Amino acid sequence: MQKEKQDLTKGPLGKQILFFSIPLIFSNLLQVLFNMADVAVLGKFAGTMALGAVGSTTTFVTMFTDFLIGLSGGINVLAARHFGAKDKKNMEETVHTSLLLSIGAGVLLLLGGWIFSKGILMILQTKQELLDGAVLYIRIYLLGMPALAVYNFGNAVFSAVGETKRPLYYLSFAGISNVVLNLFFVIVCHMDVAGVAAASVISQYISAFLIVRALAKSREMYALRLKKLHMSRKNARVIIHIGVPAGLQNAIFQMANLFIQTGVNSFSATFVAGNSAAMNEDAIVFSVMMAFYTACGSFMGQNYGAGKKERIWKSYLYSLAYAFGSGLILGVSMVFFGTSFLRLFTSDPAVIEAGMYRVTFMGVFFGFSAFMDCTIAASRAIGKSLVPTVIVLLGACVFRIVWIYTIFAYFRTVPSLYLLYIFSWSITACAEIIYFIRVYKKHISPLCSD
């Protein structure tokens, strides 16, 4: 097995960030592809109604998982900072505190989601014929929240110390198990939505077990030891200060997207199914771009801990350039190959036609979201999370809700629904960049020296 850590404070940044991000890209893509396997198996073997039922829960599921991703971002930033500063005591406390926080967050999401899932789906105006299947899927899927929280914790720690291949191996094994279980439960056991949900839960616990096992066997400063499990108030406050606003932002961001889902649900069930299939394109492109945001946090965190000002700024610029370029190339490519892509999930020509509306509109705009998301990651990497969260809530979330009830309510057309993405990204990006530059000049320049 390769070495377990990597010093991100030395060497050529452009090359380092790219090679650091490649395993993250594959990890993110694998996770997306395995989730897509759920949709593909349903579309091919269980029919359009099962596909629509699961698709109706996509934004709801993403809201919960994105909260855990935001929380793990706080873990990543703090762990990278302590690792860059070679602070063994605080690194150990961060790891053990983070595990306890992650488990607690996963359990709370499980309980809250189980209780309120049906009510939320009804508020979203989920089609009556899809409601029962959607509720069944979401309640089973939520059983995996604690495991997903633990895996994200482990992935954040490994990424913070420059190790991105190990989580990829574990996710690959868990994902293959997910696909096999999908086929078994749906084709052999005829469990449709319940089957793909159960397969996801089992695979999440497999990945959580493997990554915790790896941390427990490690001999580095970030090793996990059960006898050292305790809550460090100091490090918990920092993780909560950075991670909880990020997690809440992600969750509320998805709540805003729930209003977009109500717009989607106002069209036919065929359109809902087509939109659900096309959203897999979003997942693929964003998963690649997200790898560079993780790299941004890890590189800026380590260099912040080491006091290397120039590398902090360049880490942001390189990560932004890679994210924008990958988003633009992949998005435009999807426009050209969209029909073939959608055939992976459905054979219904009407569903494919409906899905192409989203593929076309979103594909040309994906890259521009990097200016918002990468800048948010950069602000959090230097310990600023609250203000970026407020900005994105106003610029992306509130703006989208207002758009749905004004522009879309007036026109009631597909373009008036999908164009809100590029407008919200652009407005929010401008505000985030202005804030980050101000914070960098005020707090980083005086404190760090190369």
VONU-15038 format. One record per residue: residue in three letters; z, x, y of N, C-alpha, C, O, CB in turn. Coordinates in pm, whole numbers, plus 50000, padded with zeros to 5 digits. Glycine has a CB too. Layout:
# residues N
alaZXYZXYZXYZXYZXY ...
//
This chain:
# residues 450
met500005008549881500005000050000500005008950124500635019550125501234990450000 gln499285004450229499195012350351500545013450420501505006550383498165006150445 lys500615022050521501865023350594502215010150663501345002150695501775034750696 glu503515008150685503994995250730504064993950881504424983250930505334992650673 lys503745004250957503885003251101502815011551170502205020351109505275007651146 gln502605008751297501575015651374502035016851518502455006851577500215008351364 asp501965028751574502335031051713501185026651802500105032651799502695046051737 leu501395016251880500345010751966500415016252107499715011452197500444995751969 thr501265026452128501425032152262500585044652284500635050752390502885035352287 lys499815048452181498975060452191497595057552134497435048552052499635072352117 gly496585065352178495265064252121494315055852206494725049952306495355058351984 pro493025055352167492015047852242492215032752227492095027252118490595051752194 leu492505026152338492905012052333491805002752280492064994052197493335007552470 gly490585004752330489494995752290489304995552140489184984852080488214999952357 lys489285007052079489115008151934490345002851862490214995751762488855022651893 gln491535006251912492775002051847492904986751844493224980951741493985008151918 ile492654980451957492794965951965491804959051872492144949151808492594961152109 leu490584964351865489574958351778489984959251632489944949351560488224965151800 phe490384971151588490734973051447492074966251412492274961751299490814987951414 phe492974965551509494214958151491493914943251471494574936651391495164960151612 ser492934938151543492634923751544491834919251422491904907551385491884920151669 ile491084928251361490214924051249491004917651135490614906851090489444936051196 pro492094923651087492884916650983493454903351033493544893750957494024925550935 leu493834902851161494324890351217493234879651218493494867951190494844892551359 ile492014883751250490884874451248490704868651109490554856551091489594881451295 phe490714877451010490544872750872491714863850829491514853850760490404884650776 ser492924867450871494084859050839493924845150899494114835050831495374865550890 asn493574844851028493414831951095492264823951035492364811851016493184833951243 leu491154830951006489994824150949490314818650810489914807550775488804833550942 leu491034826550731491404821850599492254809150607492074799750531492154832750522 gln493194809250702494054797550717493224785450755493444774450704495144800150822 val492264787450844491384776550885490494772050770490314760150746490524780751004 leu489934781850698489024778450588489754770950478489194761950416488394791150532 phe490994774750452491754767650350492094753450397492114744150316493034775250316 asn492354751850527492554738350580491254730350575491264718350548493084738950725 met490144737250601488844730650591488564726350449487874716450426487744739950641 ala489084733850354488894730050213489504716350186488954708550108489524740550119 asp490634713450252491224700050240490214689450281489984679650210492494698950326 val489624691650400488684681850455487434681050370486924670150344488324685350599 ala486924692650326485694692850247485874685850113485014678250070485234707250225 val487004688450048487254682049919487364666949936486834659349855488544687649855 leu488054662650042488164648250067486804642050097486454631550042489124645550182 gly486034648750185484744643250223483784642050106482994632650099484124651750329 lys483854651650015482914651949902483384643249785482564637049718482724666149854 phe484694642849761485184636549639486034623949661486314616649567485984646449561 ala486454621549786487314609749811486694599949909487164588549918488664614149863 gly485654603849982484944594450067485314595250214486234602450254485194580750019 thr484564587550293484694587850438486044582750486486584587950583483594579650501 met486604572650420487874567050463489014577150450489844578250540488194554550381 ala489044584650340490064594950323489874606050426490844611350480490014600750181 leu488614609550451488314619750552488794615250690489404623050763486794622750556 gly488524602750725488964597550854490474596850865491024599250973488374583950877 ala491154593450755492614592450757493254605950788494134606950873493134587250623 val492794616250719493324629750745492904634450884493704640550955492834639650637 gly491674631650922491194635651054492004629351166492164635351272489744631951070 ser492504617251144493304610451246494624617451272495244615351376493564596151204 thr495064625851179496344632751193496184646951249497184653851272497054633451059 thr494954651251271494704665351305495484669751428496154680051425493234667651328 thr495394662051535496074665951658497584665451641498304673951695495644656851774 phe498064655751566499504654351538500014666451462501034672351498499784641351458 val499304670351356499694681951276499654694651361500564702851355498774683551153 thr498594696051440498434707851525499564708751627500014719751660497094707551597 met500044697351677501144697051773502384703651714503074711251783501454682651815 phe502684700751587503864706351522503654721251489504524729551516504194698451395 thr502514724351431502274738251392502144747351514502554758951509501014739251306 asp501584742251622501454750351743502804753251808502974763551873500554743451844 phe503764744251789505114747251839505664759451766506254768251828506054735051820 leu505474759851635505974771251557505224784051593505814794851594505834768351407 ile503934782851622503164794551665503694799751798503814811851818501654791151676 gly504004790551890504554794752019505894801652003506154811752068504704782752110 leu506744796251916508044802451889507864816451830508584825651867508874793751795 ser506924817951739506684831051678506124840851781506294852951767505724829751560 gly505464835551885505004844451992506164851152063506074862852101504174836752093 gly507264843752083508454849752142509054860452051509524870752099509494839152171 ile509024857851921509504867851824508644880351830509164891551829509484861951681 asn507334878451836506404889651840506624898451962506654910751952504974884551838 val506764892152078506944899652203508224907852200508224919652233506954890052324 leu509334901552160510614908552161510654919652056511154930552083511764898752137 ala510124916851937510104927051832509234938851873509604950351849509604921051700 ala508084936251933507194947051977507864955552085507724967752087505874941352031 arg508594948952174509284956152283510354965552226510444977152267509924946152382 his511154960652132512194969052072511594980151987512104991351983513154960551988 phe510494977051919509844987151836509264998251924509385010051892508744980851750 gly508624994352036508065004252128509135013052190508905024752218507284997452236 ala510325007252212511445014752270512245022252165513195029352199512355005452347 lys511885020652035512595026951923514065022851920514945030951891512485042251932 asp514325010151951515685004751957515994997851823515724986051805515834994652077 lys516575005451730516805000451595517804988851592517584979051522517315011751506 lys518894989851668519934979551665519374966051709519564955951640521104983551756 asn518694965851822518154953251871516994948151785516764936151775517684954852015 met516274957551723515194953351634515774945951513515264935351475514374965551588 glu516814951351454517464944951340518004931151379517834921451305518594953751286 glu518654930351494519204917651538518104907351565518264895451538520054919651663 thr516994912151620515874903151649515304897151521515034885151515514774910551724 val515124905451419514554900751293515444890051230514944879551190514364912451196 his516724892651220517614883351150517874870751232517984859751176518924890251118 thr517974872251362518134860551448516874851851444516964839551442518424864851593 ser515734858251442514454850951442514284842651316513784831451322513294860651456 leu514704847951202514574840351078515414827551084514944816851045515014848950958 leu516634828751133517504816951142516934806651240516944794651211518904821051186 leu516434811251354515834802251452514604795251394514404783351416515454809851579 ser513804802651319512574797151263512864786351159512244775751159511734808151201 ile513814789151071514184779150970514704766451037514334755350999515244784950873 gly515564768151138516094756651209515004748351274515024736051269517094761051313 ala514034755251337512924748151402512084740651301511664729351327512054757951480 gly511824746851186511024740351082511684727751029511014717651006510774749850969 val512994728351009513724716650958513734705351061513554693751025515174720650920 leu513934708651189513934698451293512584691551304512514679351321514304704651427 leu511504699251294510164693351300509914684351179509314673651192509094704251306 leu510384688651064510244680350943510934666850961510334656450935510824687750821 leu512184666951006512944654651020512364645651129512194633651110514394657751051 gly512064651751245511514643951355510164637851321509904626251351511384652451478 gly509304645751259507984640951222508034629951118507274620251126507144652251172 trp508924631451021509044621450915509464607950973508964597450930510074626150809 ile510374608151070510904595751127509884588951219509714576751215512194598651205 phe509194596951303508384591051409506874591151382506104586651467508644598251536 ser506454596051266505024597851241504234584751250503194584251315504814604051105 lys504714574151186503964561551186503874555651326502814550751367504614551451091 gly504974556151400504974550851536503984558151625503274551951704506354551651595 ile503944571451612503034579351694501584576351658500744574951747503314594351677 leu501294575251530499934572151487499504558351535498334556251567499814573051335 met500424548951540500094535551591499854535951742498944529251792501224525651558 ile500674543851814500464545251958499094551251986498444547952085501574554052020 leu498644560151897497334566551912496184557151876495014561051879497274578851825 gln496524544951843495504534951809494674539251689493464537151684494604532351928 thr495354545351592494674548851467494124536251402494814526051395495634556251371 lys492894536951355492264525351293493144519851181493694527451101490864529051239 gln493264506651176494144500351079493784504250936494654506250852494084485451093 glu492474505450910492044508950775492344523450738492284527250621490554506350762 leu492684531650840493004545750816494514548450821494964559150779492294554450917 leu495294538950872496704541450905497544545350784498264555250789497294529450970 asp497474537650676498324540350560498064554350502498994561650469498104529750452 gly496794557950490496454571150439496914582250531497364592750486494964572250417 ala496804579950663497234589950762498754592050755499214603450759496834585550904 val499514581350744500984582450737501394589650609502274598250613501644568450742 leu500774586350498501084592850371500814607850380501634615950337500274586650257 tyr499664611450435499294625550446500294633250532500774643850493497884626950504 ile500594627750649501424635250743502844637050691503454647450714501454628250877 arg503374627050623504754628050575504884638250461505894645150451505264614450528 ile503874639050377503914649250273503694663050334504394672550299502844646450165 tyr502734664150425502424677050487503624682850560503844694950558501244675550584 leu504414674250623505564678950700506634685550614507464692950666506174667450775 leu506624682950485507594689550397507414704650396508324712050358507454684050255 gly506244709450438505984723750442506334730450573506134742450587504564726150413 met506874722950670507184728750802508164740450796507914750550861507734717950891 pro509284739450721510184751050715509484763550661509714774550711511394747850629 ala508644761850560507934773350503506944779050603506804791150615507214769350374 leu506234770250676505284775050776505994782650886505484792650936504504763250836 ala507194777950925507974784951026508374798850979508334808451056509224776851062 val508764800050853509174812950799507984822450789508104834350821509824811150660 tyr506824817450746505654826150740505264831150879504954842950896504474818650676 asn505284822350979504944826451115505924836851168505544845951241504904814451208 phe507194835351131508204845351168507834859051110507794868951182509614841051118 gly507564859450980507224872150916505944878150971505864890250992507084870350768 asn504964869750995503704874451051503904880251190503284890251226502674863051055 ala504774873951270505054878851405505714892551401505374901251481505954868951481 val506644894551309507334907551298506344918351255506304929051316508494906651197 phe505554915651153504594925651107503564928951216503204940551234503894920850981 ser503094918851287502124921251394502754929651506502084938051565501604908051451 ala504024927251534504704934551641504774949451615504774957351709506104929251660 val504824953351488504924967551454503574973551414503504984751364505934969551341 gly502504965951435501164971251410500654969251269499614974851235501144985451440 glu501354961551186500934959151048500314945251039501034935251042502144960450950 thr499004944551028498324931551024497634928850891497154917750868497314930851135 lys497574938850802496894936750675497774929650572497314921350494496424949950619 arg499044933150573499944927750471500004912350475499864906050371501354933550491 pro500194906050594500174891450596498854885550547498824874650491500454886450737 leu497754893050570496444888450523496414887250371495874877650318495354897850570 tyr496994897050302497014896650155497784884350105497334877350015497654909550099 tyr498944881850167499774870750122499104857250151499134848150069501134871350190 leu498504856350269497834843950305496644841350214496354829950179497394844350451 ser495944852050175494794850550086495224844749952494584835649899494094864050065 phe496284850049898496764845149768497204830549779496874822349693497924853749717 ala497954827349885498424813649903497254804149926497264792749878499414812950020 gly496264808850001495114800450031494264797349909493794786049892494264806850134 ile494074807349825493334805049701494064794749615493454786149552493134818349622 ser495384795949613496184786149540495994772149598495934762249525497684789949543 asn495884771449730495674758749798494364752149755494324740249725495684760749949 val493294759949751491984754649714492004749649569491524738649540490894765449731 val492564757749479492624753849338493424740949322493024731949248493244765149254 leu494564740049391495394728149382494704715949444494834704849395496734730649451 asn493964718249554493174707449613492264700949511492284688849491492344712649731 leu491474709349446490504704449347491204697449231490744687149183489634716049294 phe492324703249188493044697349075493624683649111493444673949038494174706849029 phe494314683049223494974670549262493984659449294494204647849259495874672949381 val492874663049362491924652749407490974648649294490784636749269491114657849527 ile490374658449225489364655349123489994650948992489584641148931488454667349099 val491004658448949491604655748819492654644648827492674635448746492234668348763 cys493534645648929494644636048939494324623949027495104614449032495854643048993 his493184624249098492744613149184493794609649289494094597949312492434600749099 met494364619949353495444617849450494934617349595495744614749685496474628749436 asp493674619649621493034620049753493944625849861494294637649851492594606049793 val494344618149964495074624150077496424629950034496844640250086495284613650187 ala497084623649941498364628849893498174642249822499024651049831499034618849799 gly497064643649752496784655949679496574667849770497144678549747495584654049593 val495754666149875495494677549965496754680950044496974692650077494324674450060 ala497574670950076498824673750147499784681550058500394691250104499484660550193 ala499914677549932500794684549839500324698749816501144707949808500874677049706 ala499014700749806498474714249787498824723149906499164734849888496954713749768 ser498734717650027499074725350147500534729350148500874740750182498744717350273 val501404720150111502854722950110503174734250013503904743550046503644710350073 ile502624733349892502904743649790502424757249837503124767249821502244739949657 ser501214757749894500674770649939501484776450053501614788650064499214768949983 gln502044767850140502874772850251504154779250199504594789450254503214761450347 tyr504744773650097505954779750041505634792749967506464801849963506644769949947 ile504454793649910504044806149846503924817249951504454828149931502694804349771 ser503234814550062503064824750165504394828550229504614840250260502094819750273 ala505294818850247506604821850305507414830850212508054840350257507384808950333 phe507384827950083508124836049986507604850449985508394859949984508014829949845 leu506294852149987505714865449978506044873950101506324885850090504204864449961 ile506004867650219506224875650340507704879050357508034889850407505704868250463 val508594870050317510024872950321510364883950220511174892750247510864860150293 arg509754883150104509964893350001509554907150052510244917050028509164889949873 ala508434907750124507974920650177508944926250280509214938250281506584918950240 leu509454917750368510424922250467511724926750400512364936250445510714911150569 ala512104919850293513344923450223513214936850151514204943950134513714912550123 lys512004940150108511794952750036511504964450129511504975950085510644951249939 ser511274961750255510954972350351512164981350377513314977050366510474966250483 arg511874993850412512925003450448512855007250596513545016450640512825015950361 glu512025000050670511875002950812512964996150894513794988750839510484998550862 met512964998451025514014993051111513954977751119514914971351161513904998951250 tyr512824971851079512684957351085512914950750949512534939250930511304953751138 ala513514957850856513774952450722514714940450729515584939750816514364963350630 leu514524931250637515354919250630516424921050523516114924150408514484906750600 arg517684919250560518794920450467519674907950479520144904650588519624933350495 leu519874901050369520634888550372522034890450428522554881650497520714882650233 lys522664901850399524024904150446524094906150598525174905550657524614916250376 lys522924908550660522894910450804522454897950879522294898251001521974921850838 leu522244886950807521824874550872522924869250963523994865150916521444864050766 his522664869351091523574863551188522794860951315521684866051334524784872851214 met523364852951403522694849251526523174858151641524334857351683522944834451559 ser522284866651692522574874751809522264866351933521104863051958521744888151809 arg523274862852010523064854052126522114860352227521264853552284524394850852193 lys522274873252248521434880052347519964879252309519134875252391521854894652363 asn519634883052186518244882852143517734868652122516554865752144518074890852015 ala518624859652079518224845652064517814839852199516844832252208519374837252003 arg518564843352304518224838252438516844842752481516084835052539519264842852542 val516504855452453515184860552493514084853652414513064849552470515114875852473 ile514284852252282513284845552199513094831252246511964826452257513704845752050 ile514194824352273514104810552321513454809952458512644801052485515494804052326 his513804819452545513244819852680511724821452678511014815352758513864831252761 ile511224829652584509774831952575509114822052479508074816252510509494846352531 gly509724820352361509064812852255509134797852269508154790952241509644816552127 val510274792552313510404777952322509484772052430508824762052403511864774152351 pro509424777952552508434772552647507014773352593506204764352614508524780152779 ala506714784452522505384785752463505164775052357504094768852351505204799652402 gly506174772852273506054762652170505954748752228505144740652183507214763452076 leu506784745852329506724732752393505394730752465504834719852465507884731152492 gln504904741552526503604740652591502534736852489501724727952512503244753952661 asn502544743952376501554740952272501694726652222500694719752202501704750652155 ala502944722352203503174708852152502734698352253502054688652219504634706952116 ile503144700352379502774690752484501284691252510500654681052541503554693552614 phe500714703252497499264704752509498574695752406497594688952436498844719552491 gln499104695952285498524687452181498834672652206498074663952166499044691652044 met499974669952272500244656052309499194651052406498764639452399501644654752371 ala498774659852497497674656152587496404653652506495634644552535497424667152693 asn496214661852403495044659852316495154646952236494144641452192494884671652222 leu496394642152216496554629352150495924618152233495384608452178498034626352126 phe495984619652365495334609752451493814610852437493104600852445495764611652598 ile493334623152415491904624752389491554617952257490484611952244491514639852384 gln492474618952159492234612352031492154597252047491404590551975493334615951932 thr492904591752142492784577452167491394574152220490854563452190493854572752266 gly490824583452300489454581552345488474581852230487544573852224489094592052447 val488694591352138487854592152019487994579451936487004573951887488224604551934 asn489244574851920489504563051838488914550251898488794540151829490984561351820 ser488544550852027487954538952089486514536752043485944526052064487994540152241 phe485924546951980484584545551923484714540751778485794536651736483794559051932 ser483654541351703483644536151567484364545451470484644556951502482214533951521 ala484654540251349485274548451245484364559951205484824570751169485624539851122 thr483044557551211482064568151181482174579351282482124591151245480634562551179 phe482324575751409482474586051513483764593851494483794605951513482444579751654 val484844586851456486124593651430485964603851319486464615051329487224583351393 ala485264600051210485044609151098484174621051141484434632351101484384601750980 gly483144618451222482294629351270483034638951360482854651051350481104623751342 asn483864633551448484684641951535485664650351453485894662051483485444633251637 ser486234644251348487174651451261486484663151192487044674051184487774642051157 ala485284660851142484544671651076484184682651176484274694451143483274666251010 ala483774678751297483354688551397484514696751451484314707951496482654681551512 met485724691351446486884698651495487154711151413487884720051457488104689751495 asn486574711851294486694724051215485974735651283486344747251263486134721851075 glu484954732551363484294742951443485274748651544485374760851559483044737351515 asp486004739851613487014744351708487984753951640488304764551694487774732451768 ala488434750051522489434758051450488914771951419489644781751431489854750951322 ile487654772951377487074785951343487004794951466487454806451462485674784251282 val486434789751573486244797951694487584801951754487804813551788485394790451798 phe488474792251768489764795251829490594804751744491384812551797490544782351852 ser490434804251612491194813251525490784827751546491614836751541491014809351377 val489494830051571489024843551600489554848151736490054859351749487474844151599 met489454839551836489924843051970491434845251970491934854052041489554831952069 met492154837451891493624838551887494084852151837495154856851875494204827551799 ala493284858451752493654871751703493794881551818494664890251816492614876851602 phe492934880251916492984889352031494144885952124494654894752194491664888752109 tyr494584873352125495774870052203497014876052138497914880852207495924854652216 thr497064875752005498174882051934498174897051959499224903051982498084879151782 ala496984903051955496864917351984497344920452125498024930452148495414922051966 cys496984911852218497404913552357498934914052366499494922852431496854902252446 gly499604904552300501054904252303501684916452238502644922052290501554891852237 ser501144920552123501704932052050501524945052127502454952852139501074933251913 phe500324947252178500034959652250500794960152382501384970352416498534961052276 met500784949152457501504949052583503004950252559503704956852636501194936352663 gly503514943852453504934944552423505394958552390506394963252445505264935352309 gln504684965352300505064979052265504974988252386505864996552408504184984352151 asn503914986952463503744995852578504714992552691505085001352769502304995152630 tyr505114980052700506154976352795507474982952756508194988252841506314961052803 gly507794982552626508994988952578508975003952598510015010152623509194985852433 ala507765009952588507625024352604507435028352750507405040252782506445029352522 gly507305018452840507165021352983505815026953022505735035153114508205030953023 lys504735022652956503395028052984502565017553059501915008952999502675032252852 lys502625018553193502045008553281500545006853263500064995653250502325012053423 glu499805017953261498345016953254497885010353125496935002553127497725030853266 arg498545013253015498145007452887498494992452881497844984852809498815014952771 ile499524988252954499844974052960498674966453021498234956352966501144971653042 trp498184971153135497084964453205495784964953124495074954953113496864970753342 lys495484976353068494254977652991494294969452862493264964552817493994992352959 ser495464968052804495594959652684495174945352715494514938752634497054959952631 tyr495564940652832495164927152874493654926152892493024916752843495874923353005 leu493064935752961491634935152990490784936252864489814928852848491264946153087 tyr491134945352775490374946652650490494933952565489504929152510490864959052569 ser491704928652554491914916552474491124904752531490544896952457493404913152467 leu491124903552664490384892852730488894894052704488224884252674490664892952881 ala488374906252715486944908452693486534905152550485514898752528486574922952726 tyr487334909452453487024906552313487094891452285486244886052215487994914152220 ala488104884852340488264870452315487114862652376486554853752312489594865452372 phe486754865852500485654858752566484334860752491483604851252465485504863252711 gly484054873352457482794876452388482684869652253481644864152220482654891252370 ser483764869952176483724863752043483594848652054482874842451976484984867351963 gly484294842652150484204828152168482814823652209482314813452161485194823652270 leu482204831352298480864827752346479834828952234479014819952214480454836752464 ile479874839952161478894842252054479054832051942478074826251896479044856351998 leu480284829951898480504820551788480194806151829479594798551752481954821451740 gly480584802551951480344788951997478874785652005478444775051959480974786952131 val478094794452063476644792152074475994792151936475084784351910475984802952163 ser476464800751848475924801151711476154787851641475304783051566476564812551631 met477334781951665477644769251602476694758251647476374749151569479064765251633 val476234758851772475304748851821474014748951739473474738451705474984751151970 phe473534760951707472284762351633472434758551486471494753551424471764776451645 phe473604761051429473804758651286474754746851260475294745551150474344771251218 gly474944738451360475924727751350475654717751239476574713651168475994720551478 thr474394713751222474074703851118474424709150980475024702050899472594700051124 ser474044721550953474364727550823475874728750806476394726750696473694741450809 phe476564732050912478014733350907478664720050872479564719550788478544738451040 leu478224709350935478824696250913478544690950772479314682950719478304686351016 arg477444695350712477144691050576478164696250475478234691350362475744695750536 leu478954706250516480014711050428481094700450407481824700850308480634723850484 phe481194691050500482284681450498481834667150467482644659050423482984681550630 thr480594664250487480124650650462478624650550436477894659050487480474641450580 ser478194640950358476764639150331476224627150408475044623950398476514637450181 asp477074620550483476684608450557475934612550684476524618850771477924599850591 pro474654609050697473864612850816474474607650946474404614451049472434607750803 ala475054595850943475644590151064476864598251109477074600251229476034575551041 val477664602851013478824611051046478384624551101478974629651196479724612950920 ile477354630351042476814643151090476294641851233476554650451317475694648150997 glu475574631051259475054628751394476184627451496476094632951605474184616151397 ala477234620251459478374618751548479074632251570479494635251682479364608551490 gly479194640151464479844653151476479094662851565479714671251631480004659251342 met477764661751569476964670851650477204669151799476974678451876475494668751619 tyr477664657451841478004655751983479084665652023478974672552125478464641252011 arg480134666351942481234675551974480814690051959481124698352045482444672751885 val480094693251851479634706951828478824712051946479024723351990478794707751699 thr477934703851999477054708052109477824710152238477664720252305475954697752130 phe478664700352272479404701452398480394712952397480494720452494480124688552427 met481134714452288482174724552282481624738652264482174748252318483134721352170 gly480544739852190480034753052154479724761952272480004773952269478824751652071 val479144756252377478724764552491479884768052583479734776552671477644757452570 phe481044761752564482164763752655483334771652596484224775852671482664750652701 phe483344773852464484514779752400485004792652467486194794152492484204782652256 gly484084801852495484474814952545485314814352671486174822952693483264823052571 phe485084804352755485764803852883487244800352870488024802552963485094793652972 ser487644795052755489064792252735489884805152728491094804752746489264784052608 ala489224816452703489934829252692490624832952822491704838952820488964840252653 phe490024829552934490614833253063491954826253084492834831453153489654829753177 met492124814653025493394807653030494354813152925495464817352958493194792553010 asp493934813152799494844816152689495274830752686496444833652660494204812652559 cys494364840052712494724854252708495674857752823496574865952807493464863052715 thr495454851652939496334854353052497734848853028498724854953070495744848453180 ile497824837352962499134832052925499834841652830501024844552846498994818052859 ala499104846752730499684856352635500154868852707501204874352672498654860052527 ala499404873452806499774885352881501044883152962501904891952967498634889552974 ser501174871553024502384868553102503614868353011504674873453048502244854953174 arg503464862552893504604861852801504954875652746506124878352716504304852252685 ala503964884252733504214897652680505114905752772505804914852727502894904952659 ile505114902352902505984909452995507204900953032507874903453132505194913253123 gly507474890752948508704883152961508654871053051509694865053080509734891953010 lys507464867153098507324855653187506684844053110505494844553077506484859353312 ser507474833853082506974822952999507064809353066506204800753044507714822552871 leu508094807253148508314793953204507214789553300506654778753286509644793553275 val506904798053398505894794353498504504792453434503834782653466505814804953607 pro504044801653345502764799053278502764785953202501734779153194502444810353182 thr503924782253145504004769453075503824757753170503094748253140505334768253002 val504484758453286504344747753387502894746753434502364735753449505294750353507 ile502274758253457500884758353504499964751653404499134743353440500414772653532 val500114755353276499214749953175499494735053151498584727453118499344757753045 leu500744731053166501054716853151500394708553261499894697553236502564714653153 leu500414713953382499794706753493498264707553487497564697553502500284712253627 gly497764719753464496324721953472495544716953352494404712653365496044736153490 ala496174717553234495464713453113495944700053061495144691453027495614724053005 cys497264698153055497804685952994497714673953087497064664053056499244688152951 val498384674953202498374663653296496954660553340496564648953350499264666753419 phe496194671053368494804669153411494014661253307493244652353341494124682753436 arg494204664553178493454657753072493844643153060492994634553039493674664752939 ile495144640253074495584626353066494994618353182494514607153163497134625553068 val495054624253302494474617553419492984615153399492474604453432494704625853547 trp492294625153344490854623953319490554612153225489654604253250490294637053259 ile491334611153117491104600453019491224586753085490444577653055492104601652903 tyr492214585253174492454572153234491674569853363491794559253424493924570653261 thr490884579553404490054577653523488564579453489487814569853480490474587453635 ile488154592153471486744595153447486254588453318485254581153319486524610353438 phe486964590853207486524585053080486664569753081485794562753029487334590952964 ala487744564753140487934550253145486804543453223486454532053194489284546753210 tyr486244550553319485154544753399483824545153325483114535153320485024552153531 phe483474556753267482154558453205482114554053059481114548353014481724572853215 arg483204556752983483264553152841482084558852762481514551952677483294538052826 thr481744571352790480654577952719481154590552651482224595652685479504581352816 val480384595652556480754607852486480804619852581481764627452576479774610652371 pro479794621952668479884633352761481114632652850481754642852876478644633952848 ser481474620752897482644619552985483934622552911484964625152974482714605653047 leu483904622152778485084625652698485174640752679486244646552700485034618752562 tyr484084647152639484134661252602484084670952721484514682352708483004664352510 leu483564666552834483484675552949484854678753010484974688153089482594669553055 leu485854671052973487174674053030487704687652988488524693553058488154663352989 tyr487234692952871487734705852822487404717252918488294724752958487154708852685 ile486134718552956485744729753041486374728753180486724738953239484214730453054 phe486524716553231487144715053362488624718853357489114725653448486984700653411 ser489324714753253490754717953244490964732853220491884738853276491424709853131 trp490114739053136490224753453113490024761253243490774770553272489204758053007 ser489034757553319488684764953441489784764153545490164774353604487384759653500 ile490304752153569491354750353669492614758053630493214764853713491674735353686 thr492994756953504494214763553458494064778653458495004785753495494574758753318 ala492904783653418492674798153415492834804353552493444815053565491284801153360 cys492304797953654492414803453790493864804953832494254815253887491664794553891 ala494664794753806496074795253844496844805553762497684812753816496714781453827 glu496554806453632497254816053545496954830453586497854838753588496854813853399 ile495704833353618495324847053656496014851053786496514862253799493794848253671 ile496034842053883496704844954011498174848053987498714857454044496544833054109 tyr498834840153903500254842353875500474855553804501374863153840500814830853791 phe499664858453702499854870853626499694883153714500484892553704498874871453509 ile498694883253798498484894853887499674896853980500104908154002497184893053970 arg500204885954033501384886854121502584892554047503284901354098501724873154179 val502824887553927503974892053848503814906753808504764914453813504144883353722 tyr502614910453769502364924353728502644933853844503314944053826500904925953679 lys502144930753962502334939454077503804940254120504284950654165501474934554195 lys504514929054103505904928554150506884934854052507814941654093506314914354177 his506674932453923507694936353824507304948153737508164956053699507994924653735 ile506034949553705505624960153611505354973253683505824983753639504364955953532 ser504604973053792504254985353862505464993753902505445005853883503444982053985 pro506524987653958507684996053997508495001253878509145011653890508604988154088 leu508474994253763509354997753652508765007753557509505015553496509714985553577 cys507425007953543506785016153440506065027853503505575027153615505815007953357 ser506015038653427505255050253472504685057153350505335057953246506145060153554 asp503445062153362502785068553247503255082853232502815089953141501245068153262 
//
